[in-house]
């Protein structure tokens, strides 16, 4: 009723017609979800807005989408006057903002006055939803846009992923039909991830479809533990970074005998997992009961998505917290395109495709990936296939009713005439194509099929560096190998300089600083956190550990660290990721976002941030070389 009342007020009183854009600029809350439902009911397109996409991103999104209405929480409402004066907004010919809705009763008077002075209406959400009238029937069609979700990517301005009603509904239906999840009206969910991301949005929509109860965390992820003890959810959904933080928090408390006992329990349960047994009654009762209680003690399964999860973290979650449903997909595929069953204990894949999803693996000859056997390549194609050199797999292409039609371009998809292109029509042509009535998305991931018909992601097509010696370096694979192998580092970055030289690493020490300082005390290395991390002794420790990891993982020799000087280490206070998402001062004089909102590396910006260290890391590079 509240969502209907909100929609009716905008439609009847303020004349917002079908297929218009309604921007939601707020932290996750019940009102966010209700406004989104109102958009779906009244055939409007909701537009997700959030500040972590970078400086001026909110201005760009509201103008680029042509939103007529923006719904604001208290903190974002007072930013609207500045947004209206922002050159990014003011200079965009697609801007069409007419109404600002405040979720807070008694909105800031100064901001209200300034907004009205620009000729815009200011409305109160509480007043709009106080009067309940018979709803107007304006049902959408399956091909109507239900939302435009702006994603950061790793370069450039945010791009708006268009999703239709059929995209969202088809994915929700297949998730709810998954036999291992068995969602029902008895389920309880505590939402703390951003609703502006497709992962949490689909979590909530799927649970609503089953009549489940949804609570919203009182202070986001920061205030999660007290809320968990009160709500006691039956399922827990998090991105890999959340689970990494849980693992690190648990391991920091494990010292002495506790650590020996925990390590023994982990080893025993991992062995059980590898043999297909997910239940270990002795260790579950002695050790893992306490870790499970931290989530409220009522969680029957966990969900991970939004980014790849490491094998070590996934094993920790399976052992210490419970069964895991791991999804693989993107905003462009309405979240999940594949889903692991919760009873699947193999940590090496991302599960089979959903019932409405088709997946192709397409040859990538320049990376030596071929989705075929040597026998299949006999004859004319045999010239490009070398069974001794090439690898099984290909680029993952995803098609089906859950796949987006493409990226929003106001010159093609907008309702306001005469607005120039933002370049996304070209990007759509590069990343999407239509076939047999379906939309297909080229993910850029390299995958292969397992013997059980599950998809395994093994590489990334776009993140490959070719060295001056002609060798391809799989960036994320190398970074992951070194990061997962060393207990003393929290972040590993392989710079673009590798393209003209050799592998070197920039590493960040943060949450693991306790272990580093204990090592320093034991070895007699003096100084505070920053000086210890920057010391030659610590660099030598990292070098030795990285060498051992490269040998254990059987990396090719050109992927090994050649010398201790090829490592740059620096200390960042715990929680630094939030600052890196918002933006930090870089040597080029600009404020740069170093991570996306989901903590993925923005490689060009990280290269700029670490650039002053490259001279000592790459002493043999050409003297006149300049970072591109």
C-alpha positions in Angstrom: 0.0 0.0 0.0 2.8 2.4 0.8 4.5 1.8 -2.5 1.2 2.3 -4.3 0.5 5.5 -2.5 3.9 6.9 -3.4 3.4 6.1 -7.0 -0.1 7.4 -7.2 1.0 10.8 -5.8 3.7 11.1 -8.4 1.3 10.0 -11.2 -1.9 11.8 -10.3 -0.7 14.9 -8.4 2.6 15.7 -10.2 2.0 14.2 -13.6 4.9 11.8 -13.9 3.9 9.6 -16.8 4.8 6.0 -17.7 8.4 5.1 -18.7 9.9 8.1 -17.0 13.1 7.8 -14.9 13.0 7.9 -11.0 16.4 8.1 -9.4 17.0 6.7 -5.9 19.9 8.4 -4.1 20.0 6.8 -0.7 21.6 4.2 1.5 19.8 0.8 1.6 16.6 1.0 3.6 13.0 -0.1 3.5 12.0 3.1 1.6 14.5 2.4 -1.1 12.9 -1.0 -1.8 9.4 0.5 -1.6 10.2 3.2 -4.1 11.7 0.6 -6.4 8.5 -1.5 -6.2 6.5 1.6 -7.0 8.5 2.2 -10.1 7.8 -1.4 -11.2 4.1 -1.1 -10.5 3.7 2.3 -12.3 5.9 1.4 -15.3 8.7 3.8 -14.4 12.4 3.0 -14.7 14.3 3.3 -11.4 17.8 4.6 -11.6 20.4 3.6 -8.9 22.6 6.5 -7.7 25.5 6.2 -5.2 28.4 8.4 -4.4 31.1 5.7 -4.4 31.1 5.6 -8.2 33.4 8.6 -8.0 33.6 12.4 -8.0 30.6 13.9 -9.9 29.1 10.5 -10.5 25.8 11.4 -8.9 25.6 14.5 -11.1 26.4 12.5 -14.2 23.9 9.7 -13.5 21.0 11.9 -12.7 21.6 14.0 -15.8 22.6 11.2 -18.1 19.6 9.1 -17.3 17.2 12.0 -17.8 15.6 11.4 -14.4 12.5 13.6 -13.7 12.4 12.6 -10.0 15.2 11.9 -7.4 14.4 10.3 -4.0 16.9 11.4 -1.3 17.8 10.5 2.2 18.8 13.2 4.6 22.6 13.2 3.7 22.0 13.3 -0.1 19.1 15.8 0.1 21.4 18.5 1.3 23.8 17.8 -1.6 21.1 18.4 -4.3 21.7 22.3 -4.5 25.4 21.7 -5.2 24.5 19.0 -7.7 22.3 21.4 -9.6 25.2 23.8 -9.9 27.7 21.1 -10.9 29.1 21.6 -14.4 28.7 17.8 -15.0 25.0 18.2 -14.4 24.3 21.7 -15.7 26.2 21.1 -19.0 24.4 17.8 -19.8 21.6 18.4 -22.4 19.8 15.2 -21.1 19.0 16.6 -17.7 15.3 16.7 -16.9 15.0 16.8 -13.1 11.7 18.3 -11.9 10.9 16.8 -8.4 13.1 16.1 -5.4 11.6 13.7 -2.7 12.9 13.8 0.8 12.7 10.5 2.8 13.1 12.5 6.1 10.2 14.4 7.6 11.1 18.1 7.9 13.8 18.3 5.2 16.7 20.8 5.6 15.1 24.2 5.2 18.2 25.8 3.5 18.5 23.0 1.0 14.8 23.1 0.3 14.9 26.8 -0.4 17.8 26.5 -2.8 16.2 23.6 -4.6 12.9 25.5 -5.0 14.8 28.5 -6.2 15.9 26.4 -9.2 12.3 25.8 -10.1 12.1 22.2 -8.8 9.4 20.8 -6.5 10.3 19.4 -3.1 8.1 16.7 -1.7 8.0 14.7 1.6 7.8 10.9 1.2 5.9 10.6 4.5 3.3 13.0 3.3 3.0 11.3 -0.1 2.4 7.9 1.5 0.0 9.1 4.2 -3.0 9.1 1.9 -4.1 5.9 0.4 -6.2 6.0 -2.8 -7.2 3.4 -5.3 -4.2 2.7 -7.4 -4.1 3.5 -11.1 -3.6 0.4 -13.3 -0.6 1.0 -15.6 1.0 -2.4 -15.8 4.3 -2.6 -17.6 5.2 -5.0 -20.5 7.9 -7.5 -20.2 10.1 -5.5 -22.6 9.7 -2.2 -20.6 12.8 -1.1 -18.7 12.4 -1.7 -15.0 15.8 -0.2 -14.0 19.0 1.4 -15.1 21.8 0.3 -12.9 25.0 2.4 -13.2 28.1 0.4 -12.7 31.6 1.6 -12.2 33.6 -0.8 -14.3 37.3 -0.1 -14.0 37.7 2.9 -16.3 35.8 6.0 -17.3 32.4 7.4 -16.2 29.7 5.0 -14.9 27.8 3.1 -17.6 24.1 2.5 -17.2 23.0 -1.1 -17.6 19.4 -1.3 -18.9 17.4 -4.2 -17.4 13.9 -5.1 -18.5 11.1 -6.6 -16.4 11.7 -10.0 -18.1 15.4 -9.8 -17.2 14.7 -9.4 -13.5 11.8 -11.8 -13.3 13.4 -14.7 -15.3 16.5 -14.7 -13.0 14.4 -14.5 -9.8 12.2 -17.4 -11.0 15.2 -19.6 -11.7 16.9 -18.8 -8.4 13.7 -19.5 -6.5 13.3 -22.8 -8.3 16.8 -23.9 -7.2 16.3 -27.1 -5.3 19.2 -26.5 -2.9 18.0 -23.1 -1.6 14.3 -23.9 -0.9 13.4 -20.3 -0.1 10.1 -19.8 1.7 8.0 -17.4 3.7 9.7 -18.5 6.8 13.1 -17.2 5.7 14.5 -14.1 7.4 17.1 -11.8 5.7 19.2 -9.0 7.1 20.1 -6.6 4.2 23.3 -4.6 4.6 24.8 -4.5 1.1 23.9 -1.6 -1.2 20.6 -1.9 -2.9 22.2 0.1 -5.8 24.1 -3.1 -6.7 22.3 -5.9 -8.6 23.4 -8.6 -6.1 21.5 -7.3 -3.1 18.6 -6.1 -5.2 18.0 -9.5 -6.6 18.5 -11.0 -3.1 15.6 -8.9 -1.8 13.4 -9.3 -4.9 13.7 -13.1 -4.8 12.9 -13.2 -1.1 9.9 -10.9 -1.5 8.6 -13.2 -4.2 8.5 -15.9 -1.6 7.0 -13.8 1.1 10.1 -13.8 3.3 10.9 -11.2 5.9 13.5 -8.6 5.2 15.3 -6.4 7.8 17.7 -3.6 7.0 20.9 -3.2 9.0 20.8 -0.2 11.4 24.3 1.0 10.3 25.2 -0.9 7.2 28.0 -3.4 7.4 29.6 -1.5 10.3 26.8 -2.3 12.8 26.2 -5.8 11.5 27.1 -8.0 14.5 24.5 -6.5 17.0 21.8 -6.7 14.4 22.6 -10.3 13.6 22.1 -11.3 17.2 18.7 -9.7 17.2 17.4 -10.6 13.7 18.9 -14.1 13.6 18.6 -14.5 9.8 18.1 -17.8 8.2 20.4 -16.9 5.3 23.3 -14.6 4.9 24.4 -12.9 1.7 27.7 -11.1 1.4 30.4 -10.2 -1.1 33.8 -11.9 -0.8 35.3 -9.0 1.0 32.8 -9.4 3.8 33.8 -13.1 4.2 37.5 -12.1 4.1 36.9 -9.7 6.9 35.1 -12.3 8.9 37.9 -14.8 8.3 40.6 -12.2 9.2 38.7 -11.2 12.4 38.5 -14.9 13.5 42.1 -15.7 12.7 43.4 -12.6 14.6 41.9 -14.1 17.8 43.5 -17.5 17.2 46.8 -17.5 19.0 48.7 -20.3 20.8 46.7 -23.4 21.6 43.5 -21.9 20.1 45.2 -21.5 16.7 46.6 -25.0 16.8 43.1 -26.4 17.6 41.5 -24.3 14.9 44.0 -25.2 12.3 43.6 -28.9 13.1 39.8 -28.5 12.9 40.1 -26.7 9.5 42.4 -29.4 8.1 40.1 -32.2 9.2 37.0 -30.5 7.8 38.6 -29.5 4.5 39.6 -33.2 4.1 35.9 -34.1 4.7 34.8 -31.5 2.2 37.1 -33.0 -0.4 35.6 -36.4 0.1 32.1 -35.1 -0.2 31.2 -34.9 3.5 30.1 -31.5 4.7 29.4 -32.4 8.3 32.0 -33.1 10.9 30.1 -33.5 14.3 33.2 -33.3 16.6 34.8 -30.3 15.2 31.5 -28.5 14.5 30.6 -28.9 18.2 34.1 -28.1 19.6 35.2 -25.3 17.3 32.8 -24.1 14.6 29.7 -23.7 16.7 31.1 -20.4 18.1 31.8 -19.0 14.6 28.4 -19.9 13.4 26.8 -18.2 16.4 28.4 -14.9 15.3 25.8 -14.8 12.5 22.9 -15.3 14.8 23.0 -19.0 15.1 20.1 -19.6 12.7 21.7 -19.4 9.3 21.0 -22.5 7.1 23.1 -21.3 4.1 25.2 -18.4 2.9 25.4 -16.7 -0.5 28.4 -15.1 -2.1 28.5 -13.1 -5.3 29.5 -9.7 -6.7 33.2 -10.7 -7.2 35.3 -13.9 -7.3 36.0 -15.5 -3.9 39.3 -17.1 -3.3 39.6 -20.8 -2.6 41.0 -20.2 1.0 38.1 -17.9 1.9 35.5 -20.2 0.5 36.9 -23.2 2.4 36.9 -21.1 5.6 33.2 -20.2 5.0 32.2 -23.8 4.3 34.0 -25.1 7.4 33.3 -22.3 9.9 30.0 -20.8 8.8 28.0 -23.3 6.7 26.9 -24.3 3.2 27.5 -21.8 0.5 25.6 -20.9 -2.7 28.1 -19.2 -5.0 26.8 -17.2 -7.9 28.5 -16.0 -11.1 27.2 -13.3 -13.3 27.2 -9.5 -13.7 24.8 -6.6 -13.6 24.5 -7.2 -17.4 23.1 -10.7 -16.7 20.7 -9.6 -13.9 23.1 -11.0 -11.3 23.5 -14.8 -11.4 24.0 -16.7 -14.6 25.3 -19.8 -12.8 24.7 -20.9 -9.3 26.5 -23.6 -7.2 24.2 -25.8 -5.2 24.6 -25.4 -1.4 25.4 -29.2 -1.1 28.1 -28.9 -3.8 31.4 -29.0 -1.8 33.8 -28.6 -4.7 35.4 -25.2 -4.4 36.9 -25.1 -7.9 33.9 -23.8 -9.9 30.9 -21.5 -10.0 28.2 -24.0 -10.7 26.0 -25.0 -13.7 24.1 -22.4 -15.7 20.6 -21.4 -14.5 17.8 -23.0 -16.4 17.1 -19.9 -18.5 20.7 -19.1 -19.2 22.8 -20.3 -22.2 26.6 -20.2 -22.0 29.1 -20.4 -24.8 32.8 -20.7 -24.6 34.4 -18.9 -27.5 38.0 -19.5 -28.7 40.6 -16.8 -27.8 43.5 -17.7 -30.1 45.7 -14.8 -29.0 45.7 -16.3 -25.5 45.9 -19.9 -26.7 42.4 -20.8 -25.4 40.4 -23.2 -27.5 37.1 -24.7 -26.5 37.8 -28.1 -28.2 40.0 -31.1 -28.1 42.9 -31.7 -30.4 40.9 -34.3 -32.3 38.2 -31.7 -33.0 40.8 -29.4 -34.5 42.1 -31.9 -37.0 42.1 -30.6 -40.6 42.0 -27.0 -41.6 42.0 -25.6 -38.1 44.8 -27.8 -36.9 47.3 -25.2 -37.9 46.3 -22.9 -35.1 45.9 -25.7 -32.5 48.8 -27.2 -30.7 47.7 -29.7 -28.1 51.0 -29.3 -26.2 50.7 -25.5 -25.9 47.1 -24.5 -26.0 44.6 -24.6 -23.2 41.1 -25.8 -23.0 38.5 -23.1 -22.5 37.2 -19.9 -24.1 35.6 -16.5 -23.4 32.3 -16.8 -21.6 29.4 -15.5 -23.6 26.0 -15.5 -21.7 22.6 -15.4 -23.4 19.0 -15.7 -22.4 16.0 -13.8 -21.1 18.0 -12.5 -18.1 20.5 -10.7 -20.2 20.4 -6.9 -20.5 19.7 -5.3 -24.0 22.8 -3.1 -23.5 24.0 0.2 -22.0 21.8 3.3 -21.8 22.5 5.9 -24.4 20.1 8.9 -24.3 20.4 9.4 -28.0 18.9 5.9 -28.6 17.0 5.0 -25.4 16.0 8.3 -24.0 12.6 10.0 -24.1 13.9 13.5 -24.5 14.6 14.3 -28.2 17.8 15.8 -29.5 20.2 14.6 -26.7 23.6 13.6 -28.1 25.2 10.2 -27.6 27.2 9.4 -24.5 29.2 6.7 -26.3 27.3 3.8 -24.8 25.6 2.8 -28.1 29.1 1.9 -29.4 29.9 0.1 -26.2 26.7 -1.9 -26.5 27.6 -3.0 -30.0 31.0 -4.2 -28.7 29.8 -6.1 -25.7 26.3 -7.3 -26.7 24.6 -9.0 -29.7 21.2 -10.3 -30.5 20.5 -13.9 -31.7 17.3 -15.9 -31.9 15.4 -13.3 -29.9 17.9 -13.3 -27.1 20.5 -10.8 -25.9 24.0 -12.1 -25.5 26.8 -10.6 -23.4 30.5 -11.0 -23.9 31.8 -11.2 -20.3 35.6 -11.0 -21.0 36.1 -13.9 -18.6 37.8 -17.1 -19.7 36.1 -20.3 -18.6 36.1 -24.0 -19.0 33.7 -26.8 -18.3 34.3 -29.3 -15.5 33.5 -33.0 -15.9 30.3 -32.4 -13.9 29.0 -29.7 -16.3 30.0 -26.8 -14.1 31.6 -23.6 -15.2 35.1 -22.8 -13.9 36.6 -19.3 -14.4 40.3 -19.6 -15.1 41.4 -16.3 -16.6 40.4 -12.8 -17.7 40.7 -11.8 -21.3 41.0 -8.1 -20.7 43.6 -8.2 -17.9 46.5 -9.6 -19.8 49.9 -7.9 -20.0 52.2 -8.8 -22.8 55.8 -8.2 -21.8 58.6 -6.8 -24.0 59.7 -10.4 -24.4 56.3 -11.4 -25.9 55.1 -13.3 -22.9 51.5 -13.0 -21.7 51.0 -12.4 -18.0 47.6 -13.2 -16.5 47.4 -10.3 -14.2 44.7 -11.4 -11.8 46.0 -14.9 -11.6 49.4 -13.7 -10.6 48.0 -11.2 -8.1 45.8 -13.8 -6.5 48.6 -16.4 -6.3 50.8 -14.0 -4.4 48.1 -12.4 -2.2 46.6 -15.8 -1.1 50.0 -17.2 -0.3 51.2 -14.5 2.2 49.6 -13.9 5.6 51.3 -10.5 5.9 49.7 -8.7 2.9 46.1 -7.6 2.3 46.3 -6.3 -1.2 48.6 -7.1 -4.2 48.8 -5.1 -7.4 50.8 -5.8 -10.5 51.6 -2.5 -12.3 51.2 -1.9 -16.0 55.0 -1.4 -16.1 55.2 -5.1 -16.4 54.3 -4.6 -20.1 57.7 -3.1 -20.7 59.8 -4.9 -18.1 59.1 -7.8 -15.8 56.8 -8.8 -12.9 57.0 -6.6 -9.9 54.4 -6.1 -7.1 53.0 -3.3 -5.1 51.5 -4.6 -1.8 49.5 -3.1 1.0 49.6 -4.2 4.6 46.5 -3.3 6.7 44.4 -5.7 8.7 47.3 -8.1 8.9 49.6 -5.5 10.6 49.3 -7.4 13.9 51.0 -10.4 12.4 53.7 -8.2 10.8 54.5 -6.4 14.1 54.7 -9.7 15.9 57.2 -10.9 13.3 59.1 -7.6 13.6 59.4 -8.0 17.4 60.6 -11.6 17.0 63.2 -10.6 14.4 64.3 -7.4 16.2 63.2 -5.1 13.4 62.6 -1.6 15.0 60.1 1.1 14.2 56.4 1.8 13.9 54.0 0.2 11.5 55.0 2.2 8.5 58.8 1.9 9.0 58.6 -1.9 9.6 56.5 -2.4 6.4 58.9 -0.3 4.4 62.0 -2.0 5.8 64.5 -4.1 3.8 63.9 -7.0 6.2 60.2 -7.1 5.5 60.8 -6.9 1.8 63.1 -9.9 2.0 60.4 -11.8 4.0 57.8 -11.0 1.2 60.3 -12.0 -1.5 61.0 -15.4 0.1 57.3 -16.1 0.6 56.4 -15.0 -3.0 59.2 -17.2 -4.4 57.8 -20.2 -2.4 54.3 -19.4 -3.7 55.4 -19.2 -7.3 57.2 -22.5 -7.0 54.2 -24.2 -5.3 51.8 -22.9 -7.9 54.2 -23.8 -10.7 54.1 -20.4 -12.2 56.1 -19.9 -15.3 59.5 -18.3 -14.6 58.7 -15.0 -16.2 55.9 -14.6 -13.6 58.3 -14.9 -10.7 59.6 -11.9 -8.8 63.2 -11.5 -9.9 64.7 -9.4 -7.1 63.7 -8.1 -3.7 63.8 -4.5 -5.1 60.9 -5.5 -7.4 58.6 -5.3 -4.3 57.1 -2.1 -3.0 55.2 -2.4 0.4 53.3 0.2 2.2 51.1 0.3 5.3 47.5 1.6 5.2 45.3 1.9 8.3 42.5 -0.7 8.5 39.4 0.4 6.6 41.6 2.1 3.9 39.4 0.5 1.2 36.6 2.9 1.8 38.9 5.9 1.2 40.3 4.2 -1.9 36.7 3.9 -3.2 35.9 7.5 -2.5 39.1 8.8 -4.0 42.7 9.8 -2.9 45.2 12.3 -4.0 47.6 10.9 -6.6 50.9 12.1 -7.9 49.3 13.4 -11.0 47.5 16.0 -8.9 44.0 14.5 -9.3 41.7 12.8 -6.8 41.4 9.2 -8.1 39.2 6.3 -7.2 41.6 3.4 -6.7 38.9 0.7 -6.2 35.4 0.3 -7.5 32.4 0.2 -5.1 32.8 -3.6 -4.9 36.6 -3.3 -4.2 37.8 -4.3 -7.6 41.0 -2.7 -8.8 40.8 0.3 -11.0 44.1 -0.4 -12.8 44.8 2.9 -14.5 44.2 4.8 -11.3 46.3 2.4 -9.2 49.2 2.8 -11.7 49.1 6.5 -11.2 49.0 6.1 -7.4 52.0 3.8 -7.3 53.9 5.5 -10.1 56.5 7.3 -7.9 57.8 3.9 -6.8 58.4 2.5 -10.3 61.9 3.9 -10.7 63.3 1.8 -7.9 61.1 -1.2 -8.7 62.1 -1.2 -12.4 65.7 0.1 -12.5 66.3 -1.7 -15.8 63.4 -0.2 -17.7 64.2 2.4 -20.5 65.3 5.7 -19.0 62.9 7.6 -21.2 59.9 5.4 -20.5 56.8 7.3 -19.4 53.8 5.5 -17.8 51.0 5.5 -20.5 
